[in-house]
Amino acid sequence: MSDQFLPDSNPDEPPEQVRAPFSFKLMIALTVAYLGWRLVQGIVWVVERLS
């Protein structure tokens, strides 16, 4: 059974590794840094409100 839209696969060959582009990795790193900074700001805000 074959489909013209599915790639032919050979079970003996390892699957191709697709690498993420640098811009995507940079976007993820900046998002993590931003959310980390917002977490720090939230913790400082809560500590100031409780004291």
LINZILIN-V829737 format. One record per backbone hydrogen bond with DSSP energy under -1.0 kcal/mol. CO is the residue of the C=O (numbers start at 1). NH is the residue of the N-H. Records with the same first field share a line. If there is no record, write none. Layout:
# LINZILIN-V829737
CO=NH, NH
This chain:
# LINZILIN-V829737
10=13
21=25
22=26
23=27
24=28
25=29
26=30
27=31
28=32
29=33
30=34
31=35
32=36
33=37
34=38
35=39
36=40
37=41
38=42
39=43
40=44
41=45
42=46
43=47
44=48
45=49
46=50
47=51
